Amino acid sequence: MSLSILRLVGEGKVSLQDPVRQLIPEIGFENRWEATDPVRVVDLLEHTTGWDDMHLAEYAKDAKGMTLREGLDYYQRSRVSRWRPGTRMAYCNSGPAVAAYIVEKLTGQRFEDYVTQNLFLPIGMKTATYFERPSPQLTTLYHDDGTTPFPYWNILVRPPAPSTPAPGIWRPTYSST
């Protein structure tokens, strides 16, 4: 996600210092310091928005088929700045998702399609995806009985980042074929 934003910075389409509310006023969040210390694009990338990490309501919803915008609109209560943005770091999964929505708005493409066309394919990652794709090469998480698989669970505000998350929630899918 960060590379997508930095690519758009390089193209002059956005600045890391741009206030998020000016770019995407339709996405809800609270910041009582907005007049003097707005949440900026850089805060989304550095986890310095002051927002909580996603709340249980955001993890407990299986978001299969939801757009990124629908996921961001579903539950906004975790996006409240607890301190002046840019002053402290606290990990937050919804910040990168908000940044991904900025990519969608500026490019007119779904974030995952933008990443595929502009980052994955140019470096030969032909099978990389943010979405579940059945494959015998994927690992399956099982219940304690060792035979009952956990169902795949879609994180509400995908894509936080292409990394390995906690078991049973969103994960990127890579294939060596």
C-alpha positions in Angstrom: 0.0 0.0 0.0 2.8 2.4 0.9 4.5 1.9 -2.5 1.2 2.7 -4.2 1.0 6.0 -2.4 4.6 6.8 -3.0 4.2 6.1 -6.7 1.3 8.6 -6.7 3.5 11.1 -4.9 6.2 10.7 -7.5 3.5 11.3 -10.2 2.5 14.5 -8.5 -1.0 13.3 -7.8 -0.8 13.5 -4.0 1.6 14.8 -1.3 2.4 13.0 1.9 1.5 16.3 3.7 -2.0 16.5 2.2 -4.8 16.4 4.8 -6.8 13.2 4.5 -10.1 15.0 5.0 -9.5 17.2 2.0 -8.8 14.2 -0.2 -11.6 11.9 0.9 -14.2 13.9 3.0 -16.6 11.0 2.5 -14.6 8.7 4.8 -15.5 9.2 8.5 -13.0 9.7 11.3 -12.8 12.1 14.2 -9.9 14.4 15.1 -10.5 17.1 17.6 -7.2 18.8 16.5 -8.2 18.9 12.8 -7.9 22.7 12.6 -4.3 22.7 13.7 -3.1 19.1 13.3 -5.0 17.4 10.6 -4.6 13.7 9.8 -2.2 13.7 6.8 -1.4 11.0 4.3 2.0 10.4 6.0 0.1 9.6 9.3 -1.7 6.8 7.5 1.6 5.3 6.4 3.4 5.8 9.7 0.6 4.7 12.0 0.6 8.1 13.6 -3.1 9.0 13.2 -3.8 8.4 16.9 -6.5 5.9 15.9 -7.2 2.6 17.7 -6.5 -0.5 15.9 -9.6 -2.0 14.5 -12.3 -3.0 17.0 -13.8 -6.4 17.4 -16.8 -5.4 15.3 -14.5 -4.9 12.4 -12.7 -8.2 12.8 -15.9 -10.2 13.6 -17.6 -9.2 10.3 -16.8 -11.5 7.4 -16.5 -8.9 4.6 -16.5 -11.2 1.6 -17.7 -9.2 -1.4 -17.6 -5.8 0.3 -15.8 -3.0 -1.4 -13.1 -1.1 0.4 -15.4 1.9 0.8 -18.2 -0.3 2.2 -15.8 -1.8 4.7 -14.6 1.7 5.8 -18.2 2.9 6.1 -19.3 -0.1 8.1 -17.7 0.8 11.4 -16.0 4.2 11.9 -15.7 4.3 15.7 -12.1 3.0 15.8 -11.0 6.0 13.7 -10.9 8.6 16.5 -7.6 10.4 17.1 -6.7 10.0 20.7 -3.8 12.5 20.5 -2.5 15.0 18.0 -1.8 13.2 14.7 1.8 12.9 13.9 3.0 13.0 17.5 2.9 9.3 18.5 2.9 5.9 16.8 0.3 3.1 17.5 -0.3 0.3 15.0 -3.6 0.6 13.3 -4.9 -1.6 10.4 -7.5 0.9 9.2 -4.9 3.6 8.4 -3.4 1.6 5.5 -7.0 0.8 4.4 -7.8 4.5 4.3 -4.6 5.1 2.3 -5.7 2.4 -0.1 -9.0 4.2 -0.6 -7.1 7.3 -1.5 -5.3 5.3 -4.2 -8.7 4.1 -5.4 -10.1 7.6 -5.5 -7.1 9.2 -7.2 -6.7 6.4 -9.8 -10.3 5.4 -10.4 -9.2 1.8 -10.0 -9.9 -0.8 -7.3 -6.8 -0.8 -5.1 -5.9 -4.4 -5.7 -6.1 -3.9 -9.5 -3.8 -0.8 -9.3 -1.3 -2.8 -7.3 -1.4 -5.7 -9.7 -1.0 -3.5 -12.8 1.6 -1.1 -11.4 3.6 -3.1 -8.9 3.1 -6.9 -9.1 3.1 -7.5 -12.9 6.1 -5.2 -13.7 8.3 -7.3 -11.4 7.0 -10.6 -12.6 4.6 -11.5 -9.8 1.9 -12.9 -12.1 0.1 -14.9 -9.4 0.2 -12.5 -6.5 -3.2 -11.5 -5.2 -4.9 -10.0 -2.2 -7.8 -12.4 -2.5 -8.4 -16.0 -1.6 -7.7 -18.4 -4.4 -8.0 -22.1 -3.7 -4.7 -23.8 -4.2 -3.0 -26.9 -2.8 0.0 -24.7 -2.0 -1.9 -22.7 0.7 -1.7 -23.6 4.3 -4.9 -24.6 6.1 -5.5 -23.7 9.7 -7.3 -26.5 11.7 -9.2 -26.7 14.9 -7.6 -28.6 17.9 -9.1 -31.9 16.6 -6.6 -31.7 13.7 -9.2 -32.5 11.0 -11.8 -29.6 11.0 -10.5 -26.6 9.1 -11.2 -23.1 10.1 -13.1 -21.2 7.4 -11.4 -18.5 5.5 -12.2 -15.1 7.0 -12.1 -11.8 5.1 -10.9 -8.8 7.1 -13.4 -5.9 7.0 -11.1 -3.2 5.7 -8.8 -4.9 3.3 -6.1 -4.5 2.3 -4.1 -3.6 5.4 -0.8 -4.7 3.7 0.5 -7.8 1.9 1.9 -9.5 5.0 1.2 -12.6 7.1 -1.7 -11.8 9.5 -3.1 -13.7 12.5 -4.5 -17.1 11.7 -8.0 -17.2 10.3 -8.2 -13.7 8.9 -7.2 -12.0 5.7 -4.0 -13.1 4.1 -2.4 -12.5 0.7 -2.2 -15.5 -1.6 1.1 -16.3 -3.4 1.7 -19.2 -5.8 5.0 -20.4 -7.2 3.4 -21.6 -10.5 
